[in-house]
Amino acid sequence: MVNKDKIAIVTGSSAGLGASVAIQLAKKGINVVINYSKNEVEAKKIQKICEDYNVKTLCLKANVSVDEDCKYLVNETIKKFKKVDILVNNAGTTKFANHQKLDALTDEDFINIYKVNVIGPYQMIRAVEPYMKKNKFGSVVNVSSIAGITGIGSSIAYAASKGALNTMTLSLAKALGPEIRVNTVCPGFIGTGWFLDRFGEEKFNKIVKDQEEITPLKRAGTPDDIAKSVVFFCLEGGEHITGETLISDAGMHLSLPR
C-alpha cells in the first residue's frame, strides 16, 4: 500500500470532523496520531476504530493553544514514528455572540479564540516544519470555515479568526515550499454532535432541513463529506496544489445574500 509508511497528526480528533478525518486517513493506510484536549474516552474509541484498519496509532492529550503542548505532540510522534508527513489542524473553538451586539464580545474572547484557531495551527506547523523539511515532504491542511470568507458564523471573533487562518495559509504556503504544501478547507454547515448538543434535536433538524432546501446541491454536510475534502489535499491528487482555499459546503456560499 502506497500510504503505509505515512504518518498524520490530526488535532482535535476525538469527535466530529477531526475523528472523521482520522478514520478516513486510516482507511487509506495512514498511521494516525489522535489528539484530544479533554475527552480521553472518546479519543480512545476513535483510536480503536483507526486500528481496525491495520494502521499504527498514538493517542495524545494536548491543547494546541499552548506552545509546549504542540511541541510535546510532535515530539512524541517523532519518538514513535521517526517522522511526520501530514498535519491536519482541525482543533477549533468559538463563542456564540450576535453579530449586531458588539458588547457581546470582549478582548479576552478574541484572544481565546485566536489562540486556538490561529496561533494553535501556527505553533503546530512550526513544530512539524523541521521534520517535514528534512524528509522533503509535508502536507498541512488547515480546517477553516466559510465564516472566514463570508463573515457569517457563530461570532465576529470566530469569523475573523478563520479569515486570519486563511491568510496565514497563503503566507505559509509561500514560505514553506517546495517541501511542504499548505492548504485550507472551508466547510459550511457540518451536522456533528457538537451542533446537536448546542441547539437540541428540534433546531438541529430544522438547520439540516434548511440546508437541504437552500443549497444548490440540496445537501446538509456531514463530517465524512468534509473529511474527504481534507484527505484530498493530504494525499494523491493534491501534489500540485498549495496555498489553496477549498470551500466545501454544497454551494451554501452561493445562496447567501450579497
C-alpha positions as a printed Julia matrix, in Angstrom:
258×3 Matrix{Float64}:
   0.0    0.0    0.0
   1.44   3.34  -1.11
   0.46   5.13   2.1
   1.5    2.51   4.65
   4.54   4.4    5.96
   2.95   7.87   6.13
   2.26   9.49   9.5
  -0.52  12.01  10.15
  -1.28  14.19  13.16
  -4.92  15.29  13.38
  -5.58  17.84  16.09
  -8.94  17.79  17.83
  -9.69  14.3   16.57
 -11.66  12.75  19.42
 -15.01  13.63  17.82
 -16.74  15.33  14.92
 -14.81  16.3   11.8
 -11.41  15.54  13.31
 -12.48  11.99  14.13
 -13.81  11.51  10.6
 -10.53  12.78   9.11
  -8.51  10.39  11.28
 -10.69   7.44  10.28
 -10.63   8.36   6.59
  -6.83   8.57   6.68
  -6.63   5.21   8.48
  -8.83   3.66   5.79
  -6.2    4.73   3.28
  -3.4    3.12   5.28
  -2.09   6.23   7.03
  -0.76   5.82  10.57
  -2.61   8.35  12.71
  -1.94  10.41  15.83
  -5.22  11.1   17.62
  -5.24  14.3   19.66
  -7.67  15.41  22.35
  -7.73  18.17  24.95
 -10.48  16.86  27.26
 -12.23  13.64  26.28
  -9.8   10.74  26.51
 -12.59   8.14  26.44
 -13.89   9.28  23.05
 -10.35   9.67  21.72
  -9.57   6.06  22.63
 -12.69   4.95  20.76
 -11.51   6.72  17.62
  -8.06   5.22  18.1
  -9.59   1.73  18.19
 -11.61   2.37  15.03
  -8.44   3.51  13.23
  -6.53   0.47  14.42
  -9.24  -1.77  12.96
  -7.85  -0.69   9.58
  -4.47  -2.22  10.47
  -2.6    1.03  10.97
  -0.42   2.17  13.85
  -1.77   4.89  16.13
  -0.88   7.16  19.0
  -3.36   8.95  21.28
  -2.11  12.12  22.99
  -3.6   14.86  25.14
  -2.53  18.35  24.1
  -4.04  21.84  23.96
  -2.88  23.46  20.73
  -3.18  26.96  22.2
  -0.2   26.07  24.42
   3.11  26.02  22.56
   4.68  23.43  24.88
   1.74  21.11  24.21
   2.27  21.48  20.46
   5.93  20.6   20.85
   5.01  17.64  23.04
   2.51  16.35  20.47
   5.08  16.48  17.69
   7.98  15.19  19.77
   6.01  12.15  20.91
   5.05  11.48  17.3
   8.7   11.61  16.26
   9.71   9.31  19.12
   7.27   6.64  17.96
   7.26   7.05  14.19
  10.54   8.91  13.47
   8.77  11.33  11.13
   5.54  13.19  10.35
   4.15  13.57   6.83
   0.72  15.09   7.32
  -0.67  17.67   9.73
  -4.38  18.44   9.87
  -5.06  21.5   12.01
  -8.64  20.73  12.95
  -8.88  21.82  16.6
 -11.01  24.92  16.96
 -13.19  26.89  19.32
 -15.77  29.68  19.28
 -18.11  31.78  21.34
 -21.66  32.39  20.19
 -22.44  36.09  20.02
 -24.96  38.07  17.97
 -23.01  40.0   15.31
 -25.11  43.12  15.91
 -24.39  43.18  19.64
 -20.8   44.35  19.8
 -20.76  44.28  23.59
 -21.29  40.51  23.47
 -17.56  40.03  22.83
 -14.62  41.08  24.98
 -10.94  41.33  24.16
 -10.45  38.08  26.09
 -12.98  36.35  23.83
 -10.97  37.38  20.78
  -7.7   36.3   22.38
  -9.03  32.9   23.47
 -10.48  32.17  20.04
  -7.37  33.34  18.19
  -5.11  31.27  20.47
  -6.83  28.06  19.36
  -7.91  28.91  15.81
  -4.87  30.84  14.56
  -1.93  30.64  16.94
  -2.51  26.92  17.56
  -2.16  25.96  13.88
   0.89  28.24  13.56
   2.54  26.58  16.55
   1.78  23.1   15.2
   3.18  23.97  11.77
   6.28  25.46  13.36
   6.77  22.26  15.36
   6.48  19.89  12.38
   8.37  22.08   9.9
  11.93  20.83  10.55
  10.9   17.18  10.26
   8.89  17.71   7.08
  11.72  19.76   5.57
  14.22  17.03   6.45
  12.11  14.37   4.73
  11.39  16.73   1.81
   7.69  16.01   2.11
   4.88  17.56   4.08
   1.19  18.27   3.64
  -0.56  20.66   6.02
  -4.32  21.13   5.88
  -5.93  23.86   7.96
  -9.62  23.4    8.73
 -11.17  26.83   8.43
 -14.77  27.84   7.68
 -16.81  29.76   5.16
 -17.22  32.19   8.07
 -13.7   33.35   7.25
 -14.75  34.16   3.69
 -18.3   35.42   4.1
 -18.22  37.0    7.58
 -21.07  34.85   8.87
 -20.84  32.36  11.73
 -21.15  31.96  15.47
 -19.49  35.31  16.22
 -17.46  38.08  14.64
 -14.42  36.87  16.6
 -14.8   33.38  15.13
 -15.21  34.68  11.57
 -12.21  36.97  11.99
 -10.08  34.1   13.31
 -10.93  31.92  10.32
 -10.17  34.79   7.95
  -6.78  35.1    9.62
  -6.23  31.35   9.25
  -7.0   31.59   5.53
  -4.47  34.39   5.09
  -1.88  32.55   7.17
  -2.28  29.58   4.82
  -1.21  31.8    1.92
   1.81  33.14   3.8
   2.99  29.7    4.91
   2.43  28.1    1.51
   4.85  30.67   0.09
   7.32  30.32   2.94
   7.48  26.53   3.27
   7.59  25.29  -0.32
   8.75  23.32  -2.12
   8.94  20.61   0.55
   5.74  21.47   2.4
   2.32  22.17   0.91
  -0.17  24.21   2.95
  -3.87  24.31   2.07
  -7.18  25.15   3.69
 -10.63  23.57   3.66
 -13.55  25.88   4.47
 -16.62  23.87   5.48
 -20.11  25.23   5.64
 -22.61  23.59   7.98
 -21.46  20.22   9.34
 -24.02  18.0   11.05
 -21.93  16.98  14.06
 -22.83  16.01  17.61
 -21.47  19.4   18.66
 -24.25  21.15  16.71
 -26.84  18.71  18.08
 -25.73  19.3   21.67
 -25.63  23.05  21.16
 -29.05  23.55  19.56
 -31.07  20.49  20.57
 -32.66  17.94  18.27
 -35.58  20.08  17.04
 -33.48  23.07  15.98
 -30.72  20.8   14.65
 -33.21  19.02  12.39
 -34.53  22.39  11.18
 -30.98  23.51  10.3
 -30.43  20.28   8.35
 -33.74  20.75   6.51
 -32.89  24.37   5.71
 -29.53  23.29   4.28
 -31.25  20.72   2.1
 -33.58  23.42   0.8
 -31.23  26.39   0.24
 -28.0   24.82  -1.0
 -27.63  24.23  -4.74
 -26.68  20.59  -4.09
 -29.66  20.15  -1.7
 -27.42  18.58   0.92
 -26.57  19.14   4.58
 -22.89  18.48   5.17
 -21.65  15.58   7.27
 -18.23  15.12   8.89
 -17.41  12.47   6.27
 -18.17  14.93   3.45
 -15.65  17.43   4.75
 -13.14  14.75   5.73
 -12.95  13.64   2.1
 -12.04  17.19   1.07
  -9.32  17.29   3.71
  -7.91  13.91   2.68
  -7.81  15.05  -0.95
  -5.24  17.71  -0.03
  -3.28  15.24   2.11
  -2.72  12.52  -0.47
  -2.82  11.65  -4.14
  -4.38  14.34  -6.28
  -3.15  17.23  -4.17
   0.55  17.03  -5.02
   0.38  20.03  -7.36
  -1.66  22.25  -5.04
  -0.54  24.67  -2.33
  -1.94  27.9   -0.93
  -5.44  26.89  -1.96
  -8.69  27.55  -0.1
 -11.36  24.96  -0.88
 -14.95  25.7    0.06
 -16.83  22.5    0.87
 -20.41  23.5    1.63
 -22.78  22.07  -1.02
 -22.75  25.54  -2.6
 -24.09  27.25   0.52
 -21.95  30.35  -0.11
 -23.72  30.81  -3.45
 -27.06  31.09  -1.66
 -26.02  33.79   0.82
 -27.39  37.31   0.33
 -24.88  39.73  -1.17
